[in-house]
Each structure stands twice: as structure tokens, then as C-alpha cells.
């Protein structure tokens, strides 16, 4: 492989894939992204981004995972997505591990990431199936010296609700 081929492969690998199904609203895309994430695994957190195309329709990136039950790193660098889309929100799931974290709230890290990127976040509580939406500026609360948010429930995904054991 020559340098030109390696460079092209590098660019291809850096561009995240987005779903081909398009939605009229960001909420629809967020709920569908989290439903698709849950289908990947109920043991690990998955996440990605919601994007808006030039036609005004919304879709989502393929979900990624760090194979952990309590965190996932999502690449939100716009340079790594197709040029004709705009990242408008993030999404991620919370595995049903109530012994290690609170699946029904957005964590301090979730809130910090949303604020830093100035983008809303969708989160799936895999204990209940509720899809929570929170945007910077929305209400938060203090729980044991940490700021968290319940957000607004904007949808529901069918889940087993089974409490998992931490691995």
C-alpha cells in the first residue's frame, strides 16, 4: 500500500457512518437511535450523535461502545462526519446497573459534555425504557453533592428492565 492509499484509508476510517433512515423531528431520530443502540446490547452503554441533513431531516450515527456498563466515549468532532450534515445532539444509553450508577438521570459528566458542546443529549434508561432529553439551560438538581438531571421524557423503548450485575 502506498502513502496515497494509506491516506485515503485513514480518511475513510475517520468518517462515521450515519443511518439511511431520515426523520422529521430530532426527537424521533433520538428515540430510534436509542432503540437501535439497545438492540446491540443491554450490558454496555452505547452512544452516538443525531445529525441534520441539508434537507432539514434528522438521522443518527451508528452507535459505538467502550464495552463498559457505566460510560461511553462518543466522537463529536464534525470533521469525522459527512460534510453535508450538522451534529445537533448526542445520544447514549444507561445500562440497568443501579448498584454502580443511577440509570434514570443524566450524570454530571453527561451534563458537562452537553454544556461543553452546547448540544442537547438523549439518554435511554435501560431499566425503564424511558428516553430522556436534556439541553443546556434545562433544570438540574443536586444529589449527594453532584449535579444531575432527569430531563424530559420524550419517548419509550421496549426493554427487559432486568437489573444487571456489574462485571
DSSP file (Angstrom, degrees, kcal/mol; ACC not computed):
  #  RESIDUE AA STRUCTURE BP1 BP2  ACC     N-H-->O    O-->H-N    N-H-->O    O-->H-N    TCO  KAPPA ALPHA  PHI   PSI    X-CA   Y-CA   Z-CA
    1    1 A X              0   0    0      0, 0.0     2,-0.1     0, 0.0     0, 0.0   0.000 360.0 360.0 360.0 130.9    0.0    0.0    0.0
    2    2 A X     >  -     0   0    0      1,-0.1     4,-2.3     4,-0.0     5,-0.2  -0.394 360.0 -98.0 -90.4 174.1    1.4    3.4   -0.9
    3    3 A X  H  > S+     0   0    0      1,-0.2     4,-2.6     2,-0.2     5,-0.2   0.854 122.4  54.1 -61.1 -37.2    1.1    6.7    1.1
    4    4 A X  H  > S+     0   0    0      2,-0.2     4,-2.3     1,-0.2    -1,-0.2   0.911 110.4  46.6 -63.5 -42.0   -1.8    7.9   -1.0
    5    5 A X  H  > S+     0   0    0      2,-0.2     4,-2.5     1,-0.2    -2,-0.2   0.898 112.7  49.7 -67.3 -39.7   -3.8    4.7   -0.4
    6    6 A X  H  X S+     0   0    0     -4,-2.3     4,-2.4     2,-0.2    -2,-0.2   0.911 110.9  50.2 -64.1 -41.9   -3.0    4.9    3.4
    7    7 A X  H  X S+     0   0    0     -4,-2.6     4,-2.0     2,-0.2    -2,-0.2   0.916 111.7  47.3 -62.9 -43.9   -4.1    8.5    3.5
    8    8 A X  H  X S+     0   0    0     -4,-2.3     4,-2.4     2,-0.2    -2,-0.2   0.918 112.0  50.2 -64.0 -43.5   -7.4    7.7    1.7
    9    9 A X  H  X S+     0   0    0     -4,-2.5     4,-2.5     1,-0.2    -2,-0.2   0.893 108.6  53.5 -61.7 -38.8   -8.0    4.7    4.0
   10   10 A X  H  X S+     0   0    0     -4,-2.4     4,-1.4     2,-0.2    -1,-0.2   0.914 110.0  46.7 -61.9 -43.6   -7.3    6.9    7.0
   11   11 A X  H  X S+     0   0    0     -4,-2.0     4,-1.0     2,-0.2    -2,-0.2   0.906 112.2  50.4 -65.0 -42.2   -9.9    9.5    5.8
   12   12 A X  H >< S+     0   0    0     -4,-2.4     3,-0.6     1,-0.2    -2,-0.2   0.919 110.6  49.2 -62.5 -43.5  -12.5    6.7    5.1
   13   13 A X  H 3< S+     0   0    0     -4,-2.5    -1,-0.2     1,-0.2    -2,-0.2   0.778 107.5  55.7 -69.5 -25.9  -12.0    5.2    8.6
   14   14 A X  H 3< S+     0   0    0     -4,-1.4     2,-0.6    -5,-0.2    -1,-0.2   0.708  88.4  87.9 -80.1 -19.5  -12.4    8.6   10.3
   15   15 A X  S << S-     0   0    0     -4,-1.0    66,-0.2    -3,-0.6     2,-0.2  -0.711  76.2-138.7 -84.8 119.1  -15.8    9.3    8.7
   16   16 A X        -     0   0    0     64,-3.2    66,-0.4    -2,-0.6     2,-0.2  -0.476  17.8-116.6 -76.0 145.7  -18.6    7.8   10.9
   17   17 A X        -     0   0    0     -2,-0.2    45,-2.2    64,-0.1     2,-0.3  -0.566  27.0-156.7 -80.1 144.1  -21.5    6.1    9.2
   18   18 A X  B     -A   61   0A   0     43,-0.3    43,-0.3    -2,-0.2    32,-0.0  -0.908  26.0 -96.8-120.7 153.7  -24.9    7.5    9.6
   19   19 A X        -     0   0    0     41,-3.2    -1,-0.0    -2,-0.3    14,-0.0  -0.243  20.0-139.8 -64.7 152.2  -28.3    5.8    9.2
   20   20 A X  S    S+     0   0    0     39,-0.1     2,-0.3     2,-0.1    -1,-0.1   0.592  77.8  93.3 -90.0 -11.7  -30.1    6.0    5.9
   21   21 A X        -     0   0    0     39,-0.1     2,-0.3     8,-0.0    39,-0.3  -0.663  64.4-156.2 -82.1 136.4  -33.5    6.4    7.5
   22   22 A X        -     0   0    0     -2,-0.3     2,-0.3    37,-0.1    37,-0.2  -0.868   4.6-157.4-118.4 149.7  -34.5   10.0    8.0
   23   23 A X  B     -B   58   0B   0     35,-2.8    35,-2.8    -2,-0.3     6,-0.0  -0.896  22.5-133.8-127.3 151.9  -36.9   11.6   10.5
   24   24 A X  S    S+     0   0    0     -2,-0.3     2,-0.3    33,-0.2    -1,-0.1   0.763  90.7  40.5 -75.3 -25.9  -39.0   14.8   10.5
   25   25 A X  S  > S-     0   0    0      1,-0.1     4,-1.7    33,-0.1     5,-0.1  -0.900  73.7-129.8-126.9 155.6  -38.0   15.6   14.1
   26   26 A X  H  > S+     0   0    0     -2,-0.3     4,-2.6     1,-0.2     5,-0.2   0.871 110.6  57.1 -65.1 -37.6  -34.9   15.4   16.3
   27   27 A X  H  > S+     0   0    0      2,-0.2     4,-2.7     1,-0.2     5,-0.2   0.912 104.8  50.9 -61.6 -42.7  -36.9   13.6   19.0
   28   28 A X  H  > S+     0   0    0      1,-0.2     4,-2.4     2,-0.2    -1,-0.2   0.933 112.4  46.5 -59.5 -45.2  -37.9   10.8   16.5
   29   29 A X  H  X S+     0   0    0     -4,-1.7     4,-2.5     1,-0.2    -2,-0.2   0.896 112.0  51.6 -64.8 -40.1  -34.3   10.3   15.5
   30   30 A X  H  X S+     0   0    0     -4,-2.6     4,-2.0     2,-0.2    -2,-0.2   0.922 111.7  45.4 -63.1 -45.1  -33.1   10.3   19.1
   31   31 A X  H  X S+     0   0    0     -4,-2.7     4,-2.2     2,-0.2    -2,-0.2   0.925 115.0  47.5 -65.0 -44.3  -35.7    7.7   20.2
   32   32 A X  H  X S+     0   0    0     -4,-2.4     4,-2.5    -5,-0.2    -2,-0.2   0.888 109.8  53.5 -66.2 -38.5  -34.9    5.5   17.1
   33   33 A X  H  X S+     0   0    0     -4,-2.5     4,-2.2     1,-0.2    -1,-0.2   0.910 112.0  45.2 -60.8 -42.2  -31.1    5.8   17.7
   34   34 A X  H  X S+     0   0    0     -4,-2.0     4,-2.4     2,-0.2    -2,-0.2   0.837 110.3  53.4 -73.8 -32.3  -31.5    4.6   21.3
   35   35 A X  H  X S+     0   0    0     -4,-2.2     4,-1.5     2,-0.2    -2,-0.2   0.935 111.9  46.0 -63.4 -45.0  -33.8    1.8   20.3
   36   36 A X  H  X S+     0   0    0     -4,-2.5     4,-0.7     1,-0.2    -2,-0.2   0.888 111.5  52.7 -64.3 -39.8  -31.2    0.7   17.8
   37   37 A X  H >X S+     0   0    0     -4,-2.2     3,-1.2     1,-0.2     4,-1.1   0.921 106.6  52.5 -60.8 -44.6  -28.5    1.1   20.5
   38   38 A X  H 3< S+     0   0    0     -4,-2.4    -1,-0.2     1,-0.3    -2,-0.2   0.841 101.9  60.3 -62.3 -33.1  -30.4   -1.1   22.9
   39   39 A X  H 3< S+     0   0    0     -4,-1.5    -1,-0.3     1,-0.2    -2,-0.2   0.735  98.4  59.9 -66.5 -21.1  -30.7   -3.8   20.2
   40   40 A X  H << S-     0   0    0     -3,-1.2     2,-0.3    -4,-0.7    -1,-0.2   0.919 127.1 -33.2 -72.4 -44.2  -26.9   -4.0   20.2
   41   41 A X     <  -     0   0    0     -4,-1.1    -1,-0.3    -3,-0.2     5,-0.1  -0.899  34.2-151.2-173.8 143.1  -26.6   -5.0   23.9
   42   42 A X  S    S+     0   0    0     -2,-0.3    54,-0.6    -3,-0.1   122,-0.1   0.442  97.0  63.2 -96.9  -1.5  -28.3   -4.4   27.2
   43   43 A X  S    S+     0   0    0     52,-0.1     2,-0.3     2,-0.0    -1,-0.1   0.712 100.1  50.1 -93.0 -23.4  -25.0   -4.8   29.1
   44   44 A X  S    S-     0   0    0     -6,-0.1     2,-0.3    50,-0.1    25,-0.3  -0.853  81.3-112.8-120.8 151.1  -23.0   -1.9   27.6
   45   45 A X        -     0   0    0     23,-2.8    21,-0.5    26,-0.4    22,-0.4  -0.625  35.1-170.5 -74.7 138.8  -23.5    1.8   27.2
   46   46 A X  E     +C   65   0B   0     -2,-0.3    47,-2.2    19,-0.1     2,-0.3  -0.919   8.8 168.9-124.8 154.7  -23.7    2.8   23.5
   47   47 A X  E     +CD  64  92B   0     17,-2.0    17,-2.8    -2,-0.3     2,-0.3  -0.978  10.2 147.1-158.7 171.0  -23.8    6.3   22.1
   48   48 A X  E     - D   0  91B   0     43,-2.2    43,-2.3    -2,-0.3     2,-0.3  -0.899  41.3 -75.6-176.3-157.7  -23.5    8.5   19.0
   49   49 A X  E     - D   0  90B   0     -2,-0.3    12,-2.6    41,-0.3     2,-0.5  -0.913  22.4-132.6-127.9 154.1  -24.8   11.7   17.5
   50   50 A X  E     -ED  60  89B   0     39,-2.8    38,-2.7    -2,-0.3    39,-1.4  -0.898  32.4-167.3 -99.0 133.3  -28.0   13.0   16.0
   51   51 A X  E     -ED  59  87B   0      8,-2.7     8,-2.3    -2,-0.5     2,-0.5  -0.883  16.2-143.1-124.1 156.0  -27.4   14.8   12.7
   52   52 A X  E     -ED  58  86B   0     34,-2.5    34,-2.3    -2,-0.3     6,-0.2  -0.975  18.8-145.9-118.3 130.1  -29.4   17.1   10.5
   53   53 A X  E >   - D   0  85B   0      4,-2.6     3,-2.1    -2,-0.5    32,-0.2  -0.292  34.2 -95.4 -86.8 174.7  -29.0   17.0    6.7
   54   54 A X  T 3  S+     0   0    0     30,-0.5    -1,-0.1     1,-0.3    31,-0.1   0.710 123.6  61.8 -64.4 -19.2  -29.3   19.8    4.2
   55   55 A X  T 3  S-     0   0    0      2,-0.1    -1,-0.3     1,-0.0     3,-0.1   0.448 117.7-111.6 -84.4  -0.2  -33.0   18.8    3.6
   56   56 A X  S <  S+     0   0    0     -3,-2.1    -2,-0.1     1,-0.3     2,-0.1   0.358  77.2 128.9  87.3  -6.4  -33.7   19.6    7.3
   57   57 A X        -     0   0    0     -5,-0.1    -4,-2.6     1,-0.0     2,-0.3  -0.423  50.6-132.0 -81.7 159.7  -34.4   15.9    8.1
   58   58 A X  E     +BE  23  52B   0    -35,-2.8   -35,-2.8    -6,-0.2     2,-0.2  -0.836  31.0 154.3-115.2 148.8  -32.7   14.1   11.1
   59   59 A X  E     - E   0  51B   0     -8,-2.3    -8,-2.7    -2,-0.3     2,-0.3  -0.844  29.2-117.3-151.9-169.9  -30.8   10.8   11.4
   60   60 A X  E     - E   0  50B   0    -39,-0.3   -41,-3.2   -10,-0.3   -10,-0.2  -0.946  17.2-110.9-140.8 157.4  -28.2    9.3   13.6
   61   61 A X  B     -A   18   0A   0    -12,-2.6   -43,-0.3    -2,-0.3     2,-0.1  -0.469  51.8 -85.9 -79.3 157.0  -24.7    7.9   13.6
   62   62 A X        -     0   0    0    -45,-2.2    -1,-0.1    -2,-0.1   -13,-0.1  -0.409  55.3-105.7 -58.8 136.9  -24.1    4.2   14.2
   63   63 A X        -     0   0    0    -30,-0.1     2,-0.3   -15,-0.1   -15,-0.2  -0.382  36.4-161.5 -68.8 145.5  -23.8    3.6   17.9
   64   64 A X  E     -C   47   0B   0    -17,-2.8   -17,-2.0    -2,-0.1     2,-0.3  -0.822   3.3-162.0-120.2 162.5  -20.4    3.0   19.4
   65   65 A X  E     -C   46   0B   0     -2,-0.3   -19,-0.1   -19,-0.2     7,-0.1  -0.979  27.8-152.5-143.0 155.6  -19.4    1.4   22.7
   66   66 A X        -     0   0    0    -21,-0.5     3,-0.1     5,-0.4   -20,-0.1   0.193  56.4-111.9-103.6  10.0  -16.4    1.2   25.0
   67   67 A X  S    S+     0   0    0    -22,-0.4     2,-0.3     1,-0.2     5,-0.1   0.900  80.1 122.7  56.3  44.7  -17.7   -2.2   26.3
   68   68 A X        -     0   0    0      3,-0.4   -23,-2.8   -23,-0.3    -1,-0.2  -0.952  62.4-140.8-130.8 152.2  -18.4   -0.7   29.7
   69   69 A X  S    S+     0   0    0     -2,-0.3    26,-0.6   -25,-0.3    28,-0.2   0.553  98.3  39.2 -88.2  -8.5  -21.7   -0.6   31.6
   70   70 A X  S    S+     0   0    0      1,-0.2     2,-0.3    24,-0.1    -1,-0.2   0.278 115.6  22.7-130.4  13.3  -21.2    2.9   33.0
   71   71 A X        -     0   0    0     -3,-0.2    -5,-0.4   -26,-0.1    -3,-0.4  -0.967  46.4-172.0-168.0 158.7  -19.6    5.1   30.3
   72   72 A X        -     0   0    0     -2,-0.3     2,-0.5    -7,-0.1   -26,-0.1  -0.949  20.5-136.7-153.8 138.1  -19.1    5.5   26.6
   73   73 A X        -     0   0    0     -2,-0.3     2,-0.5   -26,-0.1   -26,-0.1  -0.855  21.0-165.0 -97.0 128.0  -16.9    7.9   24.7
   74   74 A X        -     0   0    0     -2,-0.5     2,-0.7   -26,-0.1   -26,-0.1  -0.955  18.2-132.4-117.6 127.0  -18.6    9.5   21.6
   75   75 A X        +     0   0    0     -2,-0.5   -59,-0.1     1,-0.1   -26,-0.0  -0.667  29.2 170.7 -76.5 114.1  -16.6   11.3   18.9
   76   76 A X        +     0   0    0     -2,-0.7     2,-0.7   -28,-0.0    -1,-0.1   0.057  28.2 132.9-113.3  24.6  -18.4   14.5   18.2
   77   77 A X    >   -     0   0    0      1,-0.2     3,-2.3     3,-0.1     4,-0.1  -0.666  51.1-148.4 -75.0 115.1  -15.8   16.1   16.0
   78   78 A X  G >  S+     0   0    0     -2,-0.7     3,-1.4     1,-0.3    -1,-0.2   0.738  93.6  68.9 -59.8 -21.7  -17.7   17.4   13.0
   79   79 A X  G 3  S+     0   0    0      1,-0.2    -1,-0.3   -64,-0.0     4,-0.1   0.705  94.1  58.2 -67.5 -18.3  -14.6   16.7   10.8
   80   80 A X  G <  S+     0   0    0     -3,-2.3   -64,-3.2   -65,-0.1     2,-0.3   0.260  99.1  68.8 -97.8  12.4  -15.3   13.0   11.3
   81   81 A X  S <  S-     0   0    0     -3,-1.4   -64,-0.1   -66,-0.2   -66,-0.1  -0.849 102.6 -71.8-123.8 161.2  -18.8   13.0    9.8
   82   82 A X    >   -     0   0    0    -66,-0.4     3,-1.5    -2,-0.3    -1,-0.1  -0.215  44.7-124.3 -52.6 142.9  -20.0   13.6    6.3
   83   83 A X  T 3  S+     0   0    0      1,-0.3    -1,-0.1    -4,-0.1    -3,-0.0   0.718 104.1  61.6 -65.4 -23.3  -19.6   17.3    5.3
   84   84 A X  T 3  S+     0   0    0      2,-0.0   -30,-0.5   -31,-0.0     2,-0.3   0.341  93.9  75.8 -91.1   9.2  -23.3   17.8    4.4
   85   85 A X  E <   -D   53   0B   0     -3,-1.5     2,-0.4   -32,-0.2   -32,-0.2  -0.870  65.0-146.7-119.5 155.6  -24.6   17.0    7.9
   86   86 A X  E     -D   52   0B   0    -34,-2.3   -34,-2.5    -2,-0.3     2,-0.4  -0.977  21.1-125.3-119.7 129.4  -24.7   19.1   11.1
   87   87 A X  E     +D   51   0B   0     -2,-0.4   -36,-0.2   -36,-0.2     3,-0.1  -0.616  36.2 166.9 -72.8 124.1  -24.4   17.5   14.5
   88   88 A X  E     -     0   0B   0    -38,-2.7    32,-0.7    -2,-0.4     2,-0.3   0.576  57.9  -2.3-116.0 -15.3  -27.4   18.7   16.5
   89   89 A X  E     -Df  50 120B   0    -39,-1.4   -39,-2.8    30,-0.2    -1,-0.3  -0.983  58.9-125.4-165.4 163.9  -27.4   16.4   19.6
   90   90 A X  E     -Df  49 121B   0     30,-2.3    32,-2.2    -2,-0.3     2,-0.3  -0.747  21.3-164.0-109.3 165.0  -25.7   13.4   21.3
   91   91 A X  E     +Df  48 122B   0    -43,-2.3   -43,-2.2    -2,-0.3     2,-0.3  -0.994  13.5 159.7-146.8 150.6  -27.3   10.2   22.5
   92   92 A X  E     -Df  47 123B   0     30,-1.9    32,-1.7    -2,-0.3     2,-0.3  -0.979  28.3-123.2-161.9 161.4  -26.3    7.4   24.8
   93   93 A X  E     - f   0 124B   0    -47,-2.2     2,-0.5    -2,-0.3    32,-0.2  -0.761  10.5-143.2-108.1 155.2  -27.8    4.6   26.8
   94   94 A X  E     - f   0 125B   0     30,-3.2    32,-2.4    -2,-0.3    33,-0.2  -0.972  23.3-134.3-116.3 114.0  -27.5    3.8   30.6
   95   95 A X        -     0   0    0    -26,-0.6     2,-2.2    -2,-0.5    32,-0.2  -0.244  32.1 -98.7 -61.3 155.1  -27.3    0.1   31.3
   96   96 A X  S    S+     0   0    0    -54,-0.6    68,-3.2    30,-0.2     2,-0.2  -0.507  77.3 131.3 -81.0  76.3  -29.6   -1.2   34.1
   97   97 A X    >>  +     0   0    0     -2,-2.2     3,-2.0    66,-0.2     4,-1.7  -0.605  20.7 165.9-124.7  67.0  -26.8   -1.2   36.7
   98   98 A X  T 34 S+     0   0    0      1,-0.3    -1,-0.1    -2,-0.2    67,-0.1   0.605  71.6  65.2 -65.6  -8.9  -28.4    0.6   39.7
   99   99 A X  T 34 S+     0   0    0     65,-0.3    -1,-0.3     1,-0.1     3,-0.1   0.655 112.2  32.0 -84.7 -15.5  -25.7   -0.6   42.0
  100  100 A X  T <4 S-     0   0    0     -3,-2.0     2,-0.3     1,-0.3    -2,-0.2   0.653 131.8  -8.6-112.8 -22.6  -23.0    1.4   40.2
  101  101 A X  S  < S-     0   0    0     -4,-1.7     2,-0.8     6,-0.0    -1,-0.3  -0.953  74.0 -91.8-161.4 175.3  -24.9    4.5   38.9
  102  102 A X    >   -     0   0    0     -2,-0.3     3,-1.4     1,-0.1    -4,-0.1  -0.854  31.4-168.1-101.5 103.0  -28.4    6.0   38.6
  103  103 A X  T 3  S+     0   0    0     -2,-0.8    -1,-0.1     1,-0.3    -9,-0.1   0.711  79.3  63.8 -64.6 -20.0  -29.7    4.9   35.2
  104  104 A X  T 3  S+     0   0    0     21,-0.1     2,-0.3     2,-0.1    -1,-0.3   0.430  99.0  57.2 -88.6   1.6  -32.7    7.3   35.3
  105  105 A X  S <  S-     0   0    0     -3,-1.4     2,-0.5    27,-0.0    45,-0.2  -0.943  84.4-110.8-131.3 153.8  -30.6   10.6   35.4
  106  106 A X  B     -I  149   0C   0     43,-3.6    43,-1.5    -2,-0.3    45,-0.1  -0.710  45.0-127.8 -78.2 129.8  -28.0   12.3   33.2
  107  107 A X     >  -     0   0    0     -2,-0.5     4,-2.5    41,-0.2     5,-0.2  -0.143  22.6-100.0 -75.2 168.7  -24.8   12.2   35.2
  108  108 A X  H  > S+     0   0    0      1,-0.2     4,-2.5     2,-0.2     5,-0.2   0.894 127.0  50.5 -55.3 -40.1  -22.5   15.1   36.0
  109  109 A X  H  > S+     0   0    0      2,-0.2     4,-2.6     1,-0.2    -1,-0.2   0.902 108.2  52.3 -65.1 -40.4  -20.3   14.0   33.1
  110  110 A X  H  > S+     0   0    0      1,-0.2     4,-2.2     2,-0.2    -2,-0.2   0.930 112.5  45.3 -58.9 -45.9  -23.3   13.8   30.7
  111  111 A X  H  X S+     0   0    0     -4,-2.5     4,-2.5    36,-0.2    -2,-0.2   0.911 112.2  51.2 -65.3 -43.1  -24.3   17.4   31.7
  112  112 A X  H  X S+     0   0    0     -4,-2.5     4,-2.9    -5,-0.2    -2,-0.2   0.916 110.5  48.5 -61.4 -44.5  -20.7   18.7   31.4
  113  113 A X  H  X S+     0   0    0     -4,-2.6     4,-2.4     2,-0.2     5,-0.2   0.926 112.0  49.1 -62.3 -44.4  -20.3   17.2   27.9
  114  114 A X  H  X>S+     0   0    0     -4,-2.2     5,-1.9    -5,-0.2     4,-1.0   0.904 114.3  45.8 -62.4 -40.6  -23.6   18.6   26.7
  115  115 A X  H  <5S+     0   0    0     -4,-2.5    -2,-0.2     2,-0.2    -1,-0.2   0.920 111.4  51.3 -68.4 -42.8  -22.7   22.0   28.1
  116  116 A X  H  <5S+     0   0    0     -4,-2.9    -2,-0.2     1,-0.2    -1,-0.2   0.912 119.5  36.2 -60.8 -42.7  -19.2   22.0   26.6
  117  117 A X  H  <5S-     0   0    0     -4,-2.4    -1,-0.2    -5,-0.2    -2,-0.2   0.577 103.0-134.1 -85.2 -10.0  -20.6   21.1   23.1
  118  118 A X  T  <5 +     0   0    0     -4,-1.0     2,-0.3     1,-0.2    -3,-0.2   0.910  65.2 121.7  53.2  46.8  -23.6   23.3   23.6
  119  119 A X      < -     0   0    0     -5,-1.9    -1,-0.2    -6,-0.2   -30,-0.2  -0.988  65.5-108.8-136.8 145.5  -25.8   20.5   22.3
  120  120 A X  E     -f   89   0B   0    -32,-0.7   -30,-2.3    -2,-0.3     2,-0.4  -0.206  30.8-140.3 -66.8 165.2  -28.8   18.6   23.8
  121  121 A X  E     -fG  90 134B   0     13,-3.0    13,-2.2   -32,-0.2     2,-0.4  -0.992   6.6-154.6-132.7 137.1  -28.4   14.9   24.9
  122  122 A X  E     -fG  91 133B   0    -32,-2.2   -30,-1.9    -2,-0.4     2,-0.4  -0.903  17.5-173.6-105.4 139.3  -30.8   12.0   24.6
  123  123 A X  E     -fG  92 132B   0      9,-2.4     9,-3.3    -2,-0.4     2,-0.6  -0.998  15.9-146.9-138.8 134.3  -30.4    9.2   27.2
  124  124 A X  E     -fG  93 131B   0    -32,-1.7   -30,-3.2    -2,-0.4     2,-0.9  -0.889   8.0-149.9-100.6 123.0  -32.1    5.8   27.4
  125  125 A X  E >>  -f   94   0B   0      5,-2.5     4,-3.4    -2,-0.6     3,-0.6  -0.832   8.8-162.7 -86.6 106.8  -32.7    4.3   30.9
  126  126 A X  T 34 S+     0   0    0    -32,-2.4    35,-0.7    -2,-0.9   -30,-0.2   0.473  83.9  63.6 -77.5   0.3  -32.5    0.6   30.2
  127  127 A X  T 34 S+     0   0    0    -33,-0.2    -1,-0.2   -32,-0.2    32,-0.1   0.841 124.2  12.9 -81.8 -38.2  -34.3   -0.2   33.5
  128  128 A X  T <4 S-     0   0    0     -3,-0.6    -2,-0.2     2,-0.2    31,-0.2   0.679  94.1-123.8-110.6 -24.6  -37.5    1.5   32.4
  129  129 A X     <  +     0   0    0     -4,-3.4    28,-2.7     1,-0.3     2,-0.2   0.430  59.6 146.8  88.4   0.3  -37.1    2.1   28.6
  130  130 A X  E     - H   0 156B   0     -5,-0.4    -5,-2.5    26,-0.2     2,-0.6  -0.485  42.4-143.5 -72.3 138.9  -37.7    5.9   29.1
  131  131 A X  E     -GH 124 155B   0     24,-2.4    23,-2.7    -7,-0.2    24,-0.9  -0.926  18.2-159.0-103.6 118.5  -35.9    8.2   26.7
  132  132 A X  E     -GH 123 153B   0     -9,-3.3    -9,-2.4    -2,-0.6     2,-0.4  -0.757   5.0-160.4-100.2 142.8  -34.8   11.4   28.5
  133  133 A X  E     +GH 122 152B   0     19,-2.2    19,-2.9    -2,-0.3     2,-0.4  -0.988  13.9 171.6-122.9 131.5  -33.9   14.7   26.7
  134  134 A X  E     -G  121   0B   0    -13,-2.2   -13,-3.0    -2,-0.4     2,-0.3  -0.997   8.6-170.8-140.4 136.9  -31.9   17.4   28.3
  135  135 A X    >   -     0   0    0     -2,-0.4     3,-2.8   -15,-0.3   -15,-0.1  -0.935  42.1 -85.4-123.4 148.7  -30.4   20.6   26.8
  136  136 A X  T 3  S+     0   0    0     -2,-0.3     3,-0.1     1,-0.3   -16,-0.1  -0.279 119.5  31.2 -51.5 131.2  -28.0   23.1   28.3
  137  137 A X  T 3  S+     0   0    0      1,-0.4    -1,-0.3    -3,-0.0     3,-0.1   0.127  91.3 120.9 101.3 -19.1  -30.0   25.5   30.4
  138  138 A X  S <  S-     0   0    0     -3,-2.8    -1,-0.4     1,-0.1    -4,-0.0  -0.328  76.6 -74.1 -71.0 161.5  -32.7   23.0   31.3
  139  139 A X        -     0   0    0     -3,-0.1    12,-0.4     1,-0.0     2,-0.3  -0.181  51.6-179.4 -60.4 147.7  -33.3   22.3   35.1
  140  140 A X        -     0   0    0      9,-0.1     2,-0.3    -3,-0.1     9,-0.2  -0.828  10.7-148.8-132.8 173.0  -30.9   20.2   37.1
  141  141 A X  E     -J  148   0D   0      7,-2.8     7,-2.8    -2,-0.3     2,-0.5  -0.977  18.2-115.1-143.7 158.5  -30.8   19.1   40.7
  142  142 A X  E     +J  147   0D   0     -2,-0.3     2,-0.4     5,-0.2     5,-0.2  -0.833  30.3 177.5 -96.2 128.2  -28.2   18.4   43.4
  143  143 A X  E >  S-J  146   0D   0      3,-3.2     3,-1.4    -2,-0.5    -2,-0.0  -0.970  73.7 -22.6-131.4 115.2  -27.9   14.8   44.6
  144  144 A X  T 3  S-     0   0    0     -2,-0.4    -1,-0.1     1,-0.3     3,-0.1   0.915 128.1 -48.5  48.6  51.3  -25.2   14.0   47.1
  145  145 A X  T 3  S+     0   0    0      1,-0.2     2,-0.4     0, 0.0    -1,-0.3   0.579 119.6 106.2  70.2  12.4  -23.1   17.0   46.1
  146  146 A X  E <   -J  143   0D   0     -3,-1.4    -3,-3.2   -38,-0.0     2,-0.5  -0.960  68.7-126.7-123.9 143.2  -23.4   16.2   42.4
  147  147 A X  E     +J  142   0D   0     -2,-0.4     2,-0.3    -5,-0.2    -5,-0.2  -0.751  39.6 161.1 -87.2 127.4  -25.4   17.9   39.7
  148  148 A X  E     -J  141   0D   0     -7,-2.8    -7,-2.8    -2,-0.5     2,-0.3  -0.841  23.0-147.0-135.2 171.7  -27.7   15.6   37.8
  149  149 A X  B     -I  106   0C   0    -43,-1.5   -43,-3.6    -2,-0.3    -9,-0.1  -0.995  15.9-161.2-146.5 139.5  -30.8   16.0   35.6
  150  150 A X        -     0   0    0     -2,-0.3   -17,-0.1   -45,-0.2    -1,-0.1   0.763  37.8-166.4 -83.1 -28.4  -33.8   13.9   34.8
  151  151 A X        -     0   0    0    -12,-0.4     2,-0.4   -19,-0.1   -17,-0.2  -0.198  34.8 -55.2  68.7-168.1  -34.6   15.8   31.7
  152  152 A X  E     -H  133   0B   0    -19,-2.9   -19,-2.2     2,-0.0     2,-0.5  -0.911  49.4-122.0-110.1 134.1  -37.9   15.4   29.9
  153  153 A X  E     +H  132   0B   0     -2,-0.4   -21,-0.2   -21,-0.2     3,-0.1  -0.656  37.2 167.1 -78.0 122.0  -39.2   12.0   28.8
  154  154 A X  E     -     0   0B   0    -23,-2.7     2,-0.3    -2,-0.5    -1,-0.1   0.391  58.2 -11.2-117.7  -0.1  -39.7   12.2   25.0
  155  155 A X  E     -H  131   0B   0    -24,-0.9   -24,-2.4  -125,-0.1     2,-0.3  -0.984  58.2-118.8-178.1-178.1  -40.2    8.5   24.1
  156  156 A X  E     -H  130   0B   0     -2,-0.3     2,-0.4   -26,-0.2   -26,-0.2  -0.998  11.3-161.1-145.8 143.0  -40.0    4.9   25.2
  157  157 A X        -     0   0    0    -28,-2.7     2,-0.4    -2,-0.3    -2,-0.0  -0.978  32.9-110.5-123.5 137.2  -38.1    1.9   24.0
  158  158 A X        +     0   0    0     -2,-0.4     2,-0.3     2,-0.0   -29,-0.1  -0.555  49.7 167.1 -69.2 121.3  -39.1   -1.7   24.9
  159  159 A X        -     0   0    0     -2,-0.4   -32,-0.1   -31,-0.2   -33,-0.0  -0.877  47.1-122.2-130.9 162.8  -36.5   -3.1   27.3
  160  160 A X        -     0   0    0     -2,-0.3     3,-0.1   -34,-0.1   -33,-0.1   0.808  33.6-146.2 -74.3 -29.0  -36.3   -6.2   29.5
  161  161 A X        +     0   0    0    -35,-0.7     2,-0.3     1,-0.3   -34,-0.1   0.554  41.7 155.9  73.8   7.5  -35.8   -4.0   32.6
  162  162 A X        -     0   0    0    -36,-0.1     2,-0.3     1,-0.1    -1,-0.3  -0.510  45.7-124.5 -72.5 126.8  -33.6   -6.7   34.1
  163  163 A X        -     0   0    0     -2,-0.3     2,-0.3    -3,-0.1   -66,-0.2  -0.556  29.7-147.1 -69.7 130.4  -31.1   -5.4   36.6
  164  164 A X        -     0   0    0    -68,-3.2     2,-0.4    -2,-0.3   -65,-0.3  -0.645   9.2-121.1 -97.8 155.2  -27.7   -6.5   35.6
  165  165 A X        -     0   0    0     -2,-0.3     2,-0.1   -68,-0.1   -69,-0.0  -0.786  35.2-108.9 -91.4 139.6  -24.8   -7.4   37.8
  166  166 A X              0   0    0     -2,-0.4    -1,-0.0     1,-0.1  -123,-0.0  -0.446 360.0 360.0 -68.8 141.4  -21.7   -5.2   37.3
  167  167 A X              0   0    0     -2,-0.1    -1,-0.1    -3,-0.0    -2,-0.0   0.382 360.0 360.0-106.2 360.0  -18.8   -7.1   35.6
